[in-house]
Each structure stands twice: as C-alpha cells, then as structure tokens.
C-alpha cells in the first residue's frame, strides 16, 4: 500500500535523482525475556520494570528501498501484518521523515518489504524488531551516521522494546524497558518456542490486569525502585549469565506476567506444564505471551524437547520454532 505524505515537488525529484536508488537488507531478530519483574507504577502511565532481555536467531528479513515519490510503502508476506500506518515499521519510517525533513526531501520515500519469520502477536517483539530495522536501514540509506544511542533514543519514541532490538544481545532493561545495560554475551544455549497460532494475548490487558490484582505490592519511592533494579543487576541470574551456566539460568527464569496470563489462558499453562515434563533446563512464558519457551543446551536436545511436547499436545494449531541465543540485534546483510 502506498501512503503519500505530501505532494511530490520537482526539487525533491531533482535531488533524489542526484543521490540515486539505494537499498539495504537487514536481519531483525526476535527477543525473549529471561526475567520480567514489575516493580511499580510510573508517572507516565507505564510500569517500572526490571528485565533481562535476550536476542534469538529467529528473525524477520527486512529490505528497504528508496522511492522516487514521497511515500511509505509496506509489503509483507504475511496477511496478519498490516501494511498501513498501524504497522510499527511504517511508524518508524514516518518518525525518521519527521525528524529529518531536509534529508527526506533529498532522498524521497521508502519501500519496506518484510519477510515474516517471527510469529505475530507472540510476545517476541517482532513488530519492535521490524521498527528497529527500519531505523537502522533509513540511517544507512540517508547516510545520517547516527550512533547506536541516537537510534535507540528514536526507538524509545516508538515502543519500549525497540531500543533493545536495535542493539540486541543480552541486556538488563529498566525504566519501562528502554534503559539498557549490556550483559555478557550468551550464545551457547538453544530455545524451543511454542505458540497457539490462533491465540493472542493483549500486552495492555496483561499489564492492566496485573496492576488491578497486585498494585498493593508495588514499590512507590524512587530510591526503592532503583535499589530493586540494582539487585537484579547484581543478582544470581546475571551471575549465571556471566558464567554461561545454562542449568542455573534455567532455574532462575522469572516472569511476573505469568500470574495473570496463565490463569486466564489454560492453554498456555498446559503448554508450560508440558515443557516442564521434558528434559529442559527451564521453561517460561515470554513477555506477555502467549509464547512459551524452553531452554536447551544443544540443538539435538531442543529437537527432542519439541517432539516430546508435540506428543503430549498433538494440536495442529500449536506452532513450534527452534532458535539459538544470539549476541546481536539488527544486522545488515546487504
């Protein structure tokens, strides 16, 4: 779909022809949460969080191409993904156009092609990863020379997961998820992911329900929030990551949102129980779900876990993916 932003003017076209057509292809990895703790409320309406986020090599492929018209076009091989301004990748391009109007006038519009491999509405930050790839790709096409921190600052305007998706790897995320502290690389483990294709869980609903049920346990003073986030940073999970101790990491997986999603969606609880019955290092729901993942020490072990769960839950609606933990976020392939 072509979404014109403003009438094309001859000056823009002359300048565009000077710079020529440019395109980049990028890899946009999904992410899982190894730790998700809700600490309290923020004045902006979001929750104060402490999370350990991890990139995996299950990834969408994004190709960006400059256009000779002032428009944003989004194309995707999945009918589940909107091709208009509701798409976070579109919003990322629109943000760049707004932030750099003079450069936009020189280079023209952008076509965004998405090869979807990350399941949609799965709690794996697929939309955020696509948006991060668009920010990185436009920076390259327009030769802006933005730093990673500058790209992450732009990403924070789009969504809490976008800054992490730009850099990827392993990181402690605080604030509403946009304040990042890199952790030691963790790429020696594999993950089996499973999601009912027809099941979606609203992130907004999950957090709202958690607030309704558990707000009495929130930390209210800033010093208390800071101290709790610091304890996560110096805690046993981060120590296990530094030692690349997969067994310990599996034992320490934690997600507050399981307290509201699992009771409301028995299928997700059943799926987690099925994973728990296998020879996994640990299992947990990722983000607000409904994807459940299990950690494994090798691909053969991951494949064995997948087959065991398929036998326990022989449901054609249940999709499976195997991925390796990875140390990078958005990567350029061309």
CORSULVEN-V744285 format. One record per residue. SS is DSSP state (alpha for helix, beta for strand, coil for the rest). Layout:
# CORSULVEN-V744285
ss=SS
ss=SS
This chain:
# CORSULVEN-V744285
ss=coil
ss=beta
ss=beta
ss=beta
ss=coil
ss=coil
ss=coil
ss=coil
ss=coil
ss=alpha
ss=alpha
ss=alpha
ss=alpha
ss=alpha
ss=alpha
ss=alpha
ss=alpha
ss=alpha
ss=alpha
ss=coil
ss=coil
ss=coil
ss=beta
ss=beta
ss=beta
ss=beta
ss=beta
ss=beta
ss=beta
ss=beta
ss=beta
ss=beta
ss=beta
ss=beta
ss=beta
ss=beta
ss=beta
ss=beta
ss=beta
ss=beta
ss=beta
ss=coil
ss=coil
ss=coil
ss=coil
ss=coil
ss=beta
ss=beta
ss=beta
ss=beta
ss=beta
ss=beta
ss=beta
ss=beta
ss=beta
ss=beta
ss=beta
ss=beta
ss=beta
ss=beta
ss=beta
ss=beta
ss=beta
ss=beta
ss=beta
ss=beta
ss=coil
ss=coil
ss=coil
ss=coil
ss=beta
ss=beta
ss=beta
ss=beta
ss=beta
ss=beta
ss=coil
ss=coil
ss=coil
ss=coil
ss=coil
ss=coil
ss=coil
ss=coil
ss=coil
ss=coil
ss=coil
ss=alpha
ss=alpha
ss=alpha
ss=alpha
ss=alpha
ss=alpha
ss=alpha
ss=alpha
ss=alpha
ss=alpha
ss=alpha
ss=alpha
ss=coil
ss=alpha
ss=alpha
ss=alpha
ss=alpha
ss=alpha
ss=alpha
ss=alpha
ss=coil
ss=coil
ss=beta
ss=beta
ss=beta
ss=beta
ss=beta
ss=beta
ss=coil
ss=coil
ss=coil
ss=coil
ss=coil
ss=coil
ss=coil
ss=coil
ss=coil
ss=coil
ss=alpha
ss=alpha
ss=alpha
ss=alpha
ss=alpha
ss=alpha
ss=alpha
ss=alpha
ss=alpha
ss=alpha
ss=alpha
ss=alpha
ss=alpha
ss=alpha
ss=alpha
ss=alpha
ss=coil
ss=coil
ss=coil
ss=coil
ss=coil
ss=coil
ss=alpha
ss=alpha
ss=alpha
ss=alpha
ss=alpha
ss=alpha
ss=alpha
ss=alpha
ss=alpha
ss=coil
ss=coil
ss=coil
ss=coil
ss=coil
ss=alpha
ss=alpha
ss=alpha
ss=alpha
ss=alpha
ss=alpha
ss=coil
ss=coil
ss=beta
ss=beta
ss=beta
ss=beta
ss=beta
ss=coil
ss=coil
ss=coil
ss=coil
ss=beta
ss=beta
ss=beta
ss=beta
ss=coil
ss=coil
ss=coil
ss=coil
ss=coil
ss=coil
ss=coil
ss=beta
ss=beta
ss=beta
ss=beta
ss=beta
ss=beta
ss=beta
ss=coil
ss=coil
ss=coil
ss=coil
ss=coil
ss=coil
ss=alpha
ss=alpha
ss=alpha
ss=alpha
ss=alpha
ss=alpha
ss=alpha
ss=alpha
ss=alpha
ss=alpha
ss=alpha
ss=alpha
ss=alpha
ss=alpha
ss=alpha
ss=coil
ss=coil
ss=coil
ss=coil
ss=alpha
ss=alpha
ss=alpha
ss=alpha
ss=alpha
ss=alpha
ss=alpha
ss=alpha
ss=alpha
ss=alpha
ss=alpha
ss=alpha
ss=coil
ss=coil
ss=alpha
ss=alpha
ss=alpha
ss=alpha
ss=alpha
ss=alpha
ss=alpha
ss=coil
ss=coil
ss=coil
ss=alpha
ss=alpha
ss=alpha
ss=alpha
ss=alpha
ss=alpha
ss=coil
ss=coil
ss=beta
ss=beta
ss=coil
ss=coil
ss=alpha
ss=alpha
ss=alpha
ss=alpha
ss=alpha
ss=alpha
ss=alpha
ss=coil
ss=alpha
ss=alpha
ss=alpha
ss=alpha
ss=alpha
ss=alpha
ss=alpha
ss=alpha
ss=alpha
ss=alpha
ss=alpha
ss=coil
ss=coil
ss=coil
ss=coil
ss=coil
ss=beta
ss=beta
ss=beta
ss=beta
ss=coil
ss=coil
ss=coil
ss=coil
ss=coil
ss=coil
ss=beta
ss=beta
ss=beta
ss=beta
ss=beta
ss=coil
ss=coil
ss=alpha
ss=alpha
ss=alpha
ss=alpha
ss=alpha
ss=alpha
ss=alpha
ss=alpha
ss=alpha
ss=alpha
ss=alpha
ss=alpha
ss=alpha
ss=alpha
ss=coil
ss=coil
ss=coil
ss=coil
ss=coil
ss=beta
ss=beta
ss=beta
ss=beta
ss=beta
ss=beta
ss=beta
ss=beta
ss=coil
ss=coil
ss=coil
ss=coil
ss=coil
ss=beta
ss=beta
ss=coil
ss=coil
